[in-house]
Amino acid sequence: MLREIILDTETTGLSPQAGHRVIEIGCLELVNHLPTGNSFQCYINPERDVPPQSTVITGLTTEFLKPYPIFAEIVDDFLEFLGEDRLVIHNASFDLSFLNFELSRLNRPPLVWDRVTDTLAIARQKFPGSPASLDALCKRFQIDLSKREKHGALLDSQLLADVYLELIGGRQRTLSLQKKYSIENKEIIERNVISFPKRSFPLTPQERQDHQEFLKNVKENLWSRLGS
């Protein structure tokens, strides 16, 4: 079983070194590249004001976030959801810088780069010179963006899951895996097929006579050639 976590964050700004903080985390679980329906989402009180520029992007305000827990209060649940599995992130250096800054403030181990798949890097390698933002990739793959009026961590994770699937082969990948599975398990599949006994439907004498009378009106009929 391959378990991966699609992950996205929203923040108050562009750099934790400038005092900016995480205000939302959204995660989506994939197993064998398919969403399981399990997710993790939380708003976070950043313990500072949310700049207007961030509110324009996320729709989140200082007043809205005040009742929510600080990062230290959600970190255990967050890390438990991640487990030790692979993380799929778009522009991973940005999200990791913020998350690892928050973890370092609590003397927690960082999330290491070795467990990360960066879809931005994959997109730039696959489509060199083309726009590689999440919006641009959604448009390239005709993924519906109508619900994305503002940036939201969980919504962006859902969009990224679709983008990630396309980047690693799309529906063709899923179909090829299914074909391989069917071939490898051919004997198992055949054993599970229900067999029905053969049935015969003999003609009655009247039906046979009616059939012969009908053939007299059909010129050069095939049945007469076959001796029916």
N, C-alpha and C positions, 0 to 999 in steps of 0.2 A: 504494500500500500504506500503510495506516494502522497504525503500530506504537505501542502504548501499554504502559506498565509499571504494573501494580498493585503497590503498595508498602505495607509495614507494618513497624513496628519494635516491639520490646519494650525497656523501659528499667528502670533501678533505681528510678525515682521520677517525679515530675511536672514537674520543672524542671531544666534544665541549669545555670541560674544558682545553684541550691542544691547543685551538685556531683554531680548525677545523670548517668548515662552510658547509652549504648546497649549492650544485651546480646544483641540478636538483630536481624537484618534478613532479611526475606523478600520476594522479588519474583517476579512472574509475568508472562510476556510474552503480550500479546494482539496479534493481527494481524487487522485488519478486525473487531474486537470478538469474536474467537474465540481461546481459549487454544491456543497452539502446542505446549505441553508443555515449553517452555524456561523455566527458573526459576533463581533465585539465592537461596541461603539460607546463612547462616553465624551461628554463635554467636560472641560477642565477649567477651574478657576485659575487664571495665570498669576494671581497675586500682584497684578499691575493693571493699568488702564489699557484698553484695546484701542489702538490708533484708528482714526477714521479710515485710513487707507485699507486697513485689514477688514474693517466692517463692510466696506464697499465690495470686497471680494467674497467674504464668507457670510455676511449678514449677521454676524455675532457681535454683540456689544458688551461693554463692561457690566452694565446692569443685568443683562441676561445671564452672564456667566457667574455672577457673585454667589448664587445659591449652590453652585456645583462644587464637587470635591476638588481639592488640590491634587497635584500629580502623586504626591506621597501616599494619598489615600486610595488610589486606584492601581498603583504599580504592581501589586501582587496579583490582582485579577488579570491585568494586562499581560504580564509575563507568563502566567499560567496558561492563558489562551495561546500564546505564541509557542509554548513548549520549546523543543529543540529543533523544530522543523524549519524548512527553507522559507525565506521571506521574499516576496515579489513586490518590488517598489518601483515607481516611476520617478526618475531623478533621485536615486537612493541616497546620494551624498547629502542632499538637503534634509531629508527626513531623519537619517541617521545622526546627523550633526545635532539636531534638536533633541532627539530621544536620548542619545548618549550624554548630552549635557544634563538632561533631567536625571538620568541614572547616576551620573557622577556626583550630583549634589546629594544623593542619598547613599553614596558609597556602594553602589551596585555595579556589577560587571557590565561592560558595554556590549551592545549587539555588534558582533564581529562581521566584517565584510565578507568573509568566506561563506557565510550562509545566505548571502543576498543574491538575487537575480534582479538586475537593473534593466527594466524594459526600455528605458531611454537609450541605453547603450545598444541594446538589440536593434531598436528601430533605426538608430543612426548607422549601424553597420548594414542593415538590410536595405535601407532607403537613403543612401548617402546624398547629402545636399538638399533633402526634402525636410519640411517642417516635421518636428518629432514631438510636439507637445501632446498631451492627452487629448485635447480637443481635435488637433489635426489628425491624429491617428484614428479617432472615432469617425471622423468624416471620411477618411481614406477607406475604412472598413465598413462604412454605412451603418454605424452603430447609433442608435437613437439618442440624441442629446437634448430632447425637448424638455426633460425634467430638470436639466442642469441650469437653473436660473442663477444660482450661487454655487460656489465651491463648498462641498460638504464631504467630510472624510469617508463616510460609509458609501455615499452615492458614487464618489470617485473610485472607491475600491471596486464597486460593482461594474463600473465602466471599464476599469483597468483589467478586471477578470476577462471581459470579452475581448479587449485588445490583446491581452497576453495569449489567449487561445489562438487568435489570428496570427500573431507573431510566430508561434511555434508550429504552425501548420493548419490552423483553422479546422473546419469540419472534415476536411480530407484526412487529417491525422486521426480523428476519432473513428472514421469509417475504416481506415486501414487497420487500426488496432482491433476493431470488431471482427474484421475478416480474418486476421491472424488468429484471434481467439477461437473462431469457429472452426478453422482448419485444424488447429492443435487439439481440439476437443471433439473431433468428428465422431469418434466411437461413442463418447458419452452422449452426444446429442442424438445419435441414431438409437441408442438403447432406450432413450426416453420417448421415442416416437410411439404413439399408440397404434397398433395394427388391428385392422378390422377384417373379419373373414370374408372371402369372396362370395358374392351372391349371384345366382343365375335367375333369369326370368323367362321360363319356357312359354311358348305361344300355346294358346288353347286351339283346338281344331277349328273353331269358328273364326278366330283371329287369322289363322293361316289361310282359310278359305277366302276371307275378306281381302286379304293381302293379294292373293292370286287374281281375284276379280279386278282389283285395282290396277294390277300390272298389265292387264289386257288393254287398258286405255292409254298406256305409256309406250310410245314408240322407242325402239332400240334401248330399252331400259337395262341398266346395269345388273339388276337382280336376276333377269332372265339369263344373261350371259353367264352369271355365276352359278346358275342352277338353283336360285332361291325359290 
